Amino acid sequence: MSQSNRFRTQCLLEYETSYKVAPSSTTAVKLPFNSMGLKTNRAIQQPGTIRGSRNPTTPFRGNLDVSGPIVVPVDLVSIGFWLKLLLGTPSTTGSESPYTHVFSVGNTVPSAIIDKGFADNTLYYKYDGVKANTFDITFGGDGELTASVGLIGSSITKGTSAYDASPTDYTSIATRFENFEAAITEGGSSIATLTEVSLSINNNLDGSVYCIGDSGVRSQLPEGQIAVTGSITGLFQDDNLLVKGRNFTESEMVITITDGVYSLAFDIGELVYDQTEPEIQGPGTEGVLQTMGFTGYYQDDSDASAILITLVNTIATFPAT
């Protein structure tokens, strides 16, 4: 048997009807990805048994952990499937392309089946009860714009054929969003002096629920209070944002990537900055930069959501959960 090749691997996703419950008919989607760290780990535990010798006794197995990140391209279509896994079914408008999908914070998030396939060796690993715990994206520079989605699941089934032999294929990337297409408004005004913006969304899933009699796999995966955090780095030309940090002044930020009539926007309607000042670096970095962390929240913003993500693309609907 030959070594598996990276380019022959695949990722299938299908939303579950409820946690760890597969839909009655299989309609998975095949999605592009850059890397996938989703895997199982069942730790070997060392017992504390005393038996009159320094030699350790037979170890025992702990609970099964299913977790890991998947890094995905930020493109026109496939990113929407991960945003749905992160926040839930969007509110969609439009009778023809382009369609507008608005993702907001709800009380629950969907779960999915994810099938990791190695076609070279006909080995396929199907993970169920998978939810998106985290979503991290960084804007800036001239590299590929990607997002890292931190996944947590329940159990695994190994097979010799894919979960779905004929999935809907979204791996052909017609439109890829690029870093230079991003624009940022802060406090309602355009700001063009930022060199990097990082954004992190955390669902704070509770991965500790293992019920007796459930074979050591996660029985449930409850959502926690969502956290929206990040940081900005920009040219140090004035201390306007530093004043906001010192005074604990509420602000807002919208990051929009636009390609023709299509776009992806992250709207943090209410946020506050950390209190800090710029560092002065050594030779070779003559221009002074400032970096500030921020925390988003919902208090009374009209969006009624700590973050609002709007995707304008060519897909009319996403598969039902």
C-alpha positions as CSV (number, residue, x, y, z in Angstrom):
1,M,0.0,0.0,0.0
2,S,1.4,3.4,-1.0
3,Q,1.7,6.5,1.2
4,S,-1.4,8.8,1.1
5,N,-0.9,12.0,-0.9
6,R,-2.3,15.3,0.5
7,F,-3.9,16.3,-2.8
8,R,-6.0,13.0,-2.8
9,T,-7.7,13.8,0.5
10,Q,-11.2,15.2,0.9
11,C,-13.5,16.8,3.4
12,L,-17.3,16.1,3.4
13,L,-19.7,18.0,5.6
14,E,-23.4,17.3,6.4
15,Y,-25.4,19.0,9.1
16,E,-27.1,16.7,11.6
17,T,-30.9,17.0,12.3
18,S,-30.0,17.0,16.0
19,Y,-26.9,16.3,18.0
20,K,-25.3,13.0,16.8
21,V,-28.5,12.3,14.7
22,A,-27.8,11.9,10.9
23,P,-30.4,13.0,8.4
24,S,-32.6,10.3,6.9
25,S,-31.1,11.0,3.4
26,T,-27.5,11.7,2.7
27,T,-26.8,15.1,1.0
28,A,-23.2,16.0,2.0
29,V,-21.1,18.8,0.5
30,K,-17.5,18.5,-0.5
31,L,-15.5,21.5,0.7
32,P,-12.0,22.9,0.0
33,F,-9.5,23.1,2.9
34,N,-5.8,23.9,3.4
35,S,-5.2,21.6,6.4
36,M,-7.3,19.5,8.8
37,G,-6.2,18.7,12.3
38,L,-9.6,17.1,13.4
39,K,-8.7,13.7,15.0
40,T,-9.4,11.5,18.0
41,N,-7.3,11.1,21.1
42,R,-8.0,8.6,23.9
43,A,-5.4,9.2,26.5
44,I,-3.7,6.3,28.2
45,Q,-4.0,6.8,32.0
46,Q,-1.6,5.5,34.6
47,P,-3.3,3.9,37.6
48,G,-2.1,4.6,41.2
49,T,-2.4,0.9,42.2
50,I,0.3,-0.2,44.8
51,R,1.4,-3.9,44.5
52,G,4.8,-4.1,46.3
53,S,7.0,-3.2,43.2
54,R,8.2,-0.1,41.4
55,N,7.0,-1.6,38.2
56,P,3.8,0.1,36.8
57,T,0.7,-1.9,36.4
58,T,-1.5,-2.2,33.3
59,P,-2.7,1.3,32.3
60,F,-6.3,2.1,31.5
61,R,-8.0,4.2,28.8
62,G,-9.7,7.6,29.4
63,N,-12.5,9.2,27.5
64,L,-12.4,9.8,23.8
65,D,-11.6,13.4,22.6
66,V,-12.5,14.4,19.1
67,S,-11.1,17.9,18.3
68,G,-8.8,19.9,16.1
69,P,-8.7,22.8,13.7
70,I,-9.5,23.0,10.0
71,V,-8.0,25.8,8.0
72,V,-10.2,26.9,5.1
73,P,-10.0,29.4,2.3
74,V,-12.1,32.5,2.6
75,D,-13.9,32.3,-0.7
76,L,-17.3,33.3,-2.0
77,V,-19.2,30.0,-1.4
78,S,-17.6,27.4,0.9
79,I,-16.9,29.8,3.8
80,G,-20.7,30.1,4.2
81,F,-21.0,26.4,5.3
82,W,-18.4,27.0,8.1
83,L,-20.2,30.2,9.2
84,K,-23.4,28.3,9.4
85,L,-21.7,25.7,11.6
86,L,-20.3,28.5,13.7
87,L,-23.5,30.6,14.2
88,G,-26.4,28.7,12.7
89,T,-28.7,29.1,9.8
90,P,-28.6,32.7,8.4
91,S,-31.4,35.0,7.4
92,T,-31.4,35.0,3.6
93,T,-32.8,37.5,1.2
94,G,-32.8,37.8,-2.6
95,S,-34.8,36.1,-5.3
96,E,-31.8,35.7,-7.6
97,S,-28.0,35.9,-7.4
98,P,-26.5,37.7,-5.5
99,Y,-28.1,36.4,-2.3
100,T,-27.6,38.1,1.1
101,H,-27.0,35.8,4.1
102,V,-26.9,37.4,7.6
103,F,-25.4,35.3,10.4
104,S,-26.0,36.4,14.0
105,V,-25.6,35.0,17.5
106,G,-28.4,32.7,18.5
107,N,-29.0,30.4,21.5
108,T,-27.9,27.3,19.7
109,V,-25.5,26.2,16.9
110,P,-25.8,23.2,14.6
111,S,-23.8,20.0,14.7
112,A,-22.5,18.1,11.7
113,I,-20.9,14.9,10.3
114,I,-17.5,15.5,8.9
115,D,-15.9,12.8,6.8
116,K,-12.1,12.9,6.4
117,G,-11.1,10.8,3.4
118,F,-7.8,9.4,2.1
119,A,-8.7,8.2,-1.4
120,D,-5.3,6.7,-2.1
121,N,-5.8,4.0,0.5
122,T,-9.6,4.0,0.6
123,L,-9.7,5.0,4.3
124,Y,-12.4,7.3,5.5
125,Y,-12.9,8.6,9.0
126,K,-16.4,9.9,9.9
127,Y,-16.7,12.1,12.9
128,D,-20.2,12.8,14.3
129,G,-21.5,15.5,16.7
130,V,-19.0,18.0,15.4
131,K,-19.6,21.7,16.3
132,A,-17.5,24.8,15.6
133,N,-16.0,26.0,18.8
134,T,-13.8,28.8,17.5
135,F,-13.3,30.9,14.3
136,D,-10.1,32.9,13.8
137,I,-9.2,35.1,10.9
138,T,-6.5,37.7,10.3
139,F,-6.6,40.4,7.7
140,G,-3.5,42.1,6.3
141,G,-0.3,41.3,4.4
142,D,-0.1,39.7,1.0
143,G,-0.6,36.0,2.0
144,E,-3.6,33.8,1.3
145,L,-6.7,34.9,3.3
146,T,-7.8,31.8,5.3
147,A,-9.8,31.1,8.5
148,S,-9.1,28.6,11.2
149,V,-12.2,26.8,12.5
150,G,-11.7,24.9,15.8
151,L,-13.8,21.8,15.8
152,I,-15.1,19.6,18.7
153,G,-16.9,16.3,18.1
154,S,-18.2,13.2,19.7
155,S,-17.1,9.9,18.1
156,I,-15.5,8.3,15.0
157,T,-16.4,5.6,12.6
158,K,-13.8,4.1,10.2
159,G,-14.8,3.0,6.8
160,T,-13.5,2.0,3.4
161,S,-15.8,4.2,1.4
162,A,-16.8,7.9,1.7
163,Y,-19.8,8.9,3.7
164,D,-21.5,10.2,0.5
165,A,-20.4,8.8,-2.8
166,S,-21.8,11.7,-4.8
167,P,-21.6,14.9,-2.6
168,T,-22.3,18.3,-4.0
169,D,-18.9,19.6,-4.9
170,Y,-17.9,23.1,-3.8
171,T,-14.2,22.6,-4.1
172,S,-13.9,24.7,-7.3
173,I,-13.1,28.2,-6.0
174,A,-14.4,30.7,-8.6
175,T,-14.0,33.7,-6.4
176,R,-11.4,33.9,-3.6
177,F,-11.5,36.9,-1.3
178,E,-8.1,38.6,-1.0
179,N,-6.5,40.7,1.7
180,F,-6.2,43.8,-0.4
181,E,-10.0,43.8,-0.9
182,A,-10.6,44.5,2.7
183,A,-11.8,47.9,4.0
184,I,-12.4,48.9,7.7
185,T,-14.6,51.4,9.4
186,E,-14.0,52.2,13.0
187,G,-16.5,54.3,15.0
188,G,-18.4,54.9,11.8
189,S,-15.5,56.3,9.9
190,S,-13.2,54.7,7.3
191,I,-9.7,54.0,8.6
192,A,-6.8,53.3,6.2
193,T,-3.9,53.2,8.6
194,L,-4.2,49.6,9.9
195,T,-1.7,47.0,8.8
196,E,-3.4,44.0,10.5
197,V,-6.7,43.1,12.1
198,S,-7.3,39.8,13.8
199,L,-10.7,38.5,14.9
200,S,-11.6,35.6,17.1
201,I,-15.1,34.2,17.8
202,N,-15.4,31.6,20.5
203,N,-18.6,29.6,21.2
204,N,-17.1,28.3,24.4
205,L,-18.5,24.9,23.9
206,D,-18.6,22.6,27.0
207,G,-16.7,19.5,26.0
208,S,-16.8,17.9,29.4
209,V,-20.1,16.1,29.1
210,Y,-19.4,12.3,29.2
211,C,-22.4,10.3,30.4
212,I,-22.0,6.8,32.1
213,G,-22.9,4.1,29.6
214,D,-22.0,6.2,26.5
215,S,-18.7,4.3,25.8
216,G,-16.6,7.3,26.8
217,V,-17.6,9.6,24.0
218,R,-19.1,13.0,24.4
219,S,-22.9,12.7,25.1
220,Q,-23.7,16.4,24.5
221,L,-21.8,19.6,23.5
222,P,-23.6,22.6,25.1
223,E,-23.0,26.1,23.9
224,G,-21.5,28.7,26.2
225,Q,-21.6,32.4,26.2
226,I,-20.0,33.6,22.9
227,A,-16.8,35.7,23.0
228,V,-15.8,38.2,20.3
229,T,-12.2,39.4,20.7
230,G,-9.4,40.6,18.5
231,S,-6.7,43.1,17.9
232,I,-5.7,45.9,15.5
233,T,-2.2,47.0,14.5
234,G,-1.7,50.3,12.7
235,L,0.5,53.3,12.0
236,F,1.0,55.4,15.1
237,Q,0.0,58.8,13.9
238,D,-2.2,60.0,16.8
239,D,-3.6,58.7,20.0
240,N,-7.3,58.8,19.2
241,L,-7.8,55.1,19.6
242,L,-5.5,55.1,22.7
243,V,-7.8,57.7,24.3
244,K,-10.8,55.4,23.6
245,G,-8.9,52.6,25.4
246,R,-8.0,54.8,28.4
247,N,-11.5,56.2,28.7
248,F,-13.3,52.8,28.2
249,T,-15.2,54.4,25.3
250,E,-17.6,52.3,23.3
251,S,-16.8,52.0,19.6
252,E,-17.7,49.8,16.7
253,M,-15.9,48.2,13.8
254,V,-16.9,46.8,10.4
255,I,-14.5,44.7,8.3
256,T,-15.7,44.3,4.7
257,I,-14.1,42.4,1.9
258,T,-15.6,43.3,-1.5
259,D,-15.3,41.6,-4.9
260,G,-17.6,43.2,-7.4
261,V,-21.2,42.6,-6.3
262,Y,-20.1,40.0,-3.8
263,S,-18.9,40.7,-0.2
264,L,-18.2,39.3,3.2
265,A,-18.6,41.7,6.2
266,F,-17.9,41.3,9.9
267,D,-19.8,43.9,12.0
268,I,-18.9,44.3,15.7
269,G,-21.6,46.8,16.8
270,E,-20.2,47.4,20.3
271,L,-16.7,47.0,21.5
272,V,-14.1,48.5,23.8
273,Y,-10.3,48.7,23.5
274,D,-7.6,47.6,25.9
275,Q,-5.7,50.4,27.6
276,T,-2.2,50.4,26.2
277,E,0.5,52.5,24.5
278,P,2.7,51.8,21.5
279,E,6.1,50.1,21.9
280,I,9.3,51.5,20.4
281,Q,11.2,48.8,18.6
282,G,14.8,48.5,17.8
283,P,16.6,49.4,14.5
284,G,15.1,48.0,11.3
285,T,11.5,49.0,12.4
286,E,11.8,52.7,12.1
287,G,8.1,53.4,11.7
288,V,6.2,53.1,15.0
289,L,3.2,50.9,15.1
290,Q,0.4,50.6,17.7
291,T,-1.4,47.4,18.7
292,M,-4.6,47.3,20.7
293,G,-6.8,44.4,21.7
294,F,-10.6,44.8,21.7
295,T,-13.6,43.0,23.1
296,G,-17.0,42.9,21.5
297,Y,-20.3,42.6,23.3
298,Y,-24.0,43.2,23.0
299,Q,-25.7,45.8,25.3
300,D,-28.2,47.9,23.2
301,D,-27.0,47.8,19.6
302,S,-29.8,47.6,17.1
303,D,-28.3,44.4,15.6
304,A,-29.0,42.6,18.9
305,S,-25.9,40.5,18.3
306,A,-22.3,40.7,19.5
307,I,-21.3,40.1,15.9
308,L,-23.1,40.2,12.6
309,I,-21.6,38.5,9.6
310,T,-23.1,39.2,6.1
311,L,-22.1,37.1,3.1
312,V,-23.3,38.2,-0.3
313,N,-22.8,35.3,-2.8
314,T,-24.3,33.0,-5.4
315,I,-25.9,30.4,-3.1
316,A,-29.6,30.7,-2.6
317,T,-29.8,28.4,0.5
318,F,-27.6,26.2,2.6
319,P,-28.6,22.6,3.4
320,A,-31.1,22.3,6.2
321,T,-30.1,21.0,9.6
